[in-house]
Amino acid sequence: MLSIGPDLYPRATPAGFRTIKDALESMFAEETANHIRPEETMTRAGAAALLFLAAAVLRPDAAAADQPLNEAQAAANAWDEVYNAGDMDRLSKLYAADAIVVTKGQPQSGTGIATFFSGLKAKGWDDHKVTVKSAQPKGDLLIATGRWAMSGPGEGGARKTFEGNWVNVLERRDGAWRSVLHTWN
């Protein structure tokens, strides 16, 4: 049975399954164990796929609702990739020229942003990962919140994982998302 609600996509999955793929794999395994002929399996799989497709067509706005979250996560993934690679020139291009990064010390802007993150990298802060939990579009702005984690120097020289809350306000400029305000705790 499909669980259809206001946020259909991606929750249009048979009850008790995380994804459609999990449900279909379970169905095929059950049918194989019960010696059901392949043509019957394909008929049931086809029916399940058609039902899922029909549900998606009935709620085309559901996929669009995920777009801000997907775009925010893509921007966060690009930031993680560039920072973890240590490419501060590319990192600075992910920020608008007038961006502000609010750090524990003092806010950074302009070339201070790349300098700040270069300093973190040089001190051994690495393996940065952001998981975007929400993204709210506001015109040409995208307000994204989530969690960050990274490893850094711990007591006695051991590596330790640190994590916290993350906020990034992005603005669409020249067809791409650029950070205009970035902070975390």
DRENROZA-251538 format. One record per residue (C-alpha): y, x, z. Coordinates in nm, 4 decimals. Example, Ala and Ser with C-alpha at 12.3 -4.5 7.8 and 13.67 -1.06 7.14 Angstrom:
<pts>
PT         v         u         w
PT   -0.4500    1.2300    0.7800
PT   -0.1060    1.3670    0.7140
</pts>
This chain:
<pts>
PT         v         u         w
PT    0.0000    0.0000    0.0000
PT    0.3422    0.1323   -0.0871
PT    0.6000    0.1477    0.1882
PT    0.9117    0.0337    0.0062
PT    1.2422    0.0409    0.1864
PT    1.6122    0.1021    0.1235
PT    1.5432    0.4733    0.0884
PT    1.2430    0.4285   -0.1410
PT    1.2477    0.7713   -0.2981
PT    1.0557    0.9807   -0.1844
PT    0.8939    0.7451    0.0670
PT    0.7161    0.5299   -0.1911
PT    0.3804    0.6613   -0.0758
PT    0.0681    0.4824    0.0317
PT    0.0682    0.4214    0.4058
PT   -0.0563    0.7200    0.6041
PT    0.0145    0.9750    0.3291
PT    0.3043    1.2156    0.3050
PT    0.3211    1.2211   -0.0754
PT    0.1848    1.0329   -0.3742
PT   -0.0104    1.3492   -0.4625
PT   -0.1832    1.3430   -0.1210
PT   -0.2720    0.9772   -0.1671
PT   -0.4114    1.0300   -0.5168
PT   -0.6119    1.3356   -0.4085
PT   -0.7579    1.1352   -0.1210
PT   -0.8410    0.8470   -0.3552
PT   -1.0172    1.0804   -0.6025
PT   -1.2138    1.2472   -0.3207
PT   -1.3227    0.9071   -0.1845
PT   -1.4248    0.7813   -0.5260
PT   -1.6176    1.1005   -0.6025
PT   -1.8039    1.0648   -0.2724
PT   -1.8848    0.7014   -0.3559
PT   -2.0085    0.7954   -0.7077
PT   -1.7484    0.5866   -0.8890
PT   -1.7396    0.6499   -1.2635
PT   -1.4447    0.8591   -1.3957
PT   -1.3166    0.5730   -1.6151
PT   -1.2851    0.3532   -1.3031
PT   -1.1029    0.6318   -1.1204
PT   -0.8564    0.6713   -1.4060
PT   -0.7956    0.2970   -1.4072
PT   -0.7114    0.2972   -1.0350
PT   -0.5009    0.6136   -1.0671
PT   -0.3181    0.4642   -1.3636
PT   -0.2500    0.1465   -1.1690
PT   -0.1162    0.3469   -0.8738
PT    0.1074    0.5513   -1.1035
PT    0.2396    0.2371   -1.2748
PT    0.3133    0.0763   -0.9388
PT    0.5059    0.3843   -0.8263
PT    0.6960    0.3960   -1.1563
PT    0.7801    0.0251   -1.1322
PT    0.9129    0.0748   -0.7794
PT    1.1297    0.3654   -0.8974
PT    1.2643    0.1610   -1.1899
PT    1.3497   -0.1251   -0.9590
PT    1.5525    0.1151   -0.7423
PT    1.7070    0.3681   -0.9841
PT    1.9819    0.4405   -0.7324
PT    1.7235    0.5857   -0.4925
PT    1.6927    0.9117   -0.6890
PT    2.0714    0.9306   -0.7163
PT    2.0953    0.8968   -0.3383
PT    1.9017    1.2236   -0.3013
PT    2.1277    1.4097   -0.5455
PT    2.3920    1.5241   -0.2909
PT    2.1220    1.6515   -0.0557
PT    1.9442    1.8324   -0.3397
PT    2.2691    1.9884   -0.4620
PT    2.3634    2.1004   -0.1109
PT    2.0180    2.2520   -0.0581
PT    2.0402    2.4306   -0.3951
PT    2.3769    2.5781   -0.2923
PT    2.2323    2.6844    0.0444
PT    1.9289    2.8397   -0.1269
PT    2.1573    3.0372   -0.3594
PT    2.3558    3.1611   -0.0586
PT    2.0355    3.2629    0.1253
PT    1.9028    3.4463   -0.1806
PT    2.2239    3.6390   -0.2413
PT    2.2793    3.7281    0.1259
PT    1.9178    3.8348    0.1797
PT    1.9411    4.0554   -0.1330
PT    2.2542    4.2176    0.0141
PT    2.4658    4.1361   -0.2928
PT    2.8040    4.0769   -0.1321
PT    2.9856    4.0675   -0.4681
PT    2.7773    3.7673   -0.5740
PT    2.8068    3.6200   -0.2248
PT    3.1854    3.6213   -0.2416
PT    3.1670    3.4283   -0.5725
PT    2.9933    3.1424   -0.3893
PT    3.3183    3.0866   -0.1982
PT    3.6449    2.9431   -0.3301
PT    3.9344    3.1891   -0.3323
PT    4.0972    2.9936   -0.0474
PT    3.7765    2.9504    0.1572
PT    3.7611    2.9965    0.5324
PT    3.4539    3.1139    0.7210
PT    3.4813    3.0332    1.0911
PT    3.2961    3.3069    1.2802
PT    3.2429    3.3703    1.6509
PT    3.5340    3.6132    1.6389
PT    3.8178    3.5111    1.4126
PT    3.8192    3.3080    1.0906
PT    3.7631    3.5086    0.7733
PT    3.9062    3.4476    0.4280
PT    3.9424    3.6322    0.0974
PT    3.7775    3.9736    0.1003
PT    3.7213    3.9369    0.4755
PT    3.4292    3.7039    0.4022
PT    3.2262    3.9669    0.2134
PT    3.3276    4.2312    0.4681
PT    3.2084    4.0118    0.7558
PT    2.8687    3.9397    0.5981
PT    2.8268    4.3043    0.4894
PT    2.8738    4.4001    0.8539
PT    2.6052    4.1546    0.9647
PT    2.3651    4.2856    0.7027
PT    2.4341    4.6470    0.8046
PT    2.3520    4.5610    1.1672
PT    2.0097    4.4303    1.0659
PT    2.0694    4.0577    1.0341
PT    1.8352    3.9383    0.7598
PT    1.5924    3.6695    0.6402
PT    1.8624    3.3998    0.6432
PT    1.7411    3.0471    0.5719
PT    1.9350    2.7188    0.5716
PT    1.7689    2.3791    0.5813
PT    2.0136    2.1093    0.4775
PT    1.9652    1.7901    0.6800
PT    2.2502    1.5786    0.5392
PT    2.5010    1.5871    0.2569
PT    2.7935    1.3488    0.2267
PT    2.9899    1.3435   -0.0999
PT    3.3650    1.2766   -0.0739
PT    3.5117    1.2922   -0.4236
PT    3.4972    1.6568   -0.5336
PT    3.3840    1.7605   -0.1846
PT    3.0310    1.7788   -0.0473
PT    2.9994    1.7977    0.3309
PT    2.6625    1.9490    0.4188
PT    2.5073    1.9928    0.7626
PT    2.1785    2.1372    0.8729
PT    2.0094    2.4212    1.0534
PT    2.0195    2.7956    0.9930
PT    1.7765    3.0644    1.1031
PT    1.7715    3.4402    1.0576
PT    1.6181    3.7446    1.2155
PT    1.8190    4.0097    1.3884
PT    1.8057    4.2815    1.6485
PT    1.6671    4.1662    1.9814
PT    1.6190    4.3398    2.3143
PT    1.4596    4.6824    2.2988
PT    1.4941    4.7005    1.9201
PT    1.2457    4.4195    1.8565
PT    1.3236    4.1669    1.5836
PT    1.4118    3.8215    1.7048
PT    1.4699    3.4920    1.5245
PT    1.8020    3.3224    1.5927
PT    1.8912    2.9713    1.4840
PT    2.1520    2.7015    1.5192
PT    2.3587    2.4314    1.3561
PT    2.5274    2.4884    1.0215
PT    2.8155    2.3158    0.8410
PT    2.9382    2.3886    0.4913
PT    3.2080    2.2016    0.3008
PT    3.1735    2.2627   -0.0706
PT    3.4175    2.1740   -0.3453
PT    3.3314    2.1315   -0.7116
PT    3.5425    2.3834   -0.9007
PT    3.4919    2.4748   -1.2650
PT    3.1662    2.2795   -1.2692
PT    3.0072    2.4575   -0.9712
PT    2.9970    2.4063   -0.5955
PT    3.2038    2.6611   -0.4014
PT    3.2223    2.6827   -0.0239
PT    3.5677    2.6063    0.1112
PT    3.4731    2.5886    0.4793
PT    3.1638    2.7449    0.6381
PT    3.0731    2.7595    1.0055
PT    2.7731    2.7637    1.2385
PT    2.6784    2.8023    1.6033
</pts>
